[in-house]
Amino acid sequence: MSAPYRGRHHGGAHSTATASKTLITFHWLSHSMRRPLACAAAILAVAAVSAAGSSETRSYAAGASFTPSPLAVAQAAELSQSKDDTDAALADARRSGVQRASALTHQRKTVADAAALARAEAAAELVRARVEAAERVSRAKVRQGLLNRAQSDPKAVGQLLAADRGWQGEQWDCLDSLWNKESGWRWNADNPSSDAYGIPQALPGSKMSSMGSDWSTNPVTQIRWGLQYISSRYGTPCGAWAKSQAVNWY
């Protein structure tokens, strides 16, 4: 017995439902895989372009090499030479600048040293001048002190005034011996047997007035006259002393 006929719609509805389910499944798969597939396609496209570019680069590199023109070579050589000349000029300028700076520093140091030396010498000269001035003042005080007490110490005055003439050492010894014999260095020594008077025993005593009116009481006046007499008559005290030893007078 044959199966009952369900009609075309029953079979058709089943087929339509099946087909619809199939379409929904395909649509879902297509939607879910659309983005990955697009990414894969893009990656393949980039790879193809890269491969093409690499192939083109290798093809270009494998081609004929570039040969510069003689003019370009000459210009490059000129530029290189110009750079070398410029570098050398800069190096020379640096060396010259260093040398000038060193010379200037040395010159300034020399000037500074000379100025410092001049200041030191000036200071030393000032010190010497002050010392000498102080010594002169000191000697003047001593001298004046001796002159002030000439009557109490006429020999010290005699040594001082003899030194003014350069009569020191042996010449002073001769003068000391001569006037010690003549008057014992007494300013008021009066020879009773003659008119000789004073430390040098001037004869007569009034001769000493040529040195001062106080000749009879001032040992300084007497000594100055006696030294002048010895210098004009005998040259030195030792000459006068030799005369006195020979004839007992001078």
Buried (B, 14 or more C-beta within 10 A) or exposed (E): EEEEEEEEEEEEEEEEEEEEEEEEEEEEEEEEEEEEEEEEEEEEEEEEEEEEEEEEEEEEEEEEEEEEEEEEEEEEEEEEEEEEEEEEEEEEEEEEEEEEEEEEEEEEEEEEEEEEEEEEEEEEEEEEEEEEEEEEEEEEEEBEEBBEEBBEBBBBBBBBBBEEBEBEEEBBBBBBBBBEBBBEBBBEBBBEEEEBBBBBBBEEBEBBBEBBEEBBEBBBBBBBBBBBBBBEEBEBBBBBBBBBEEEEEB
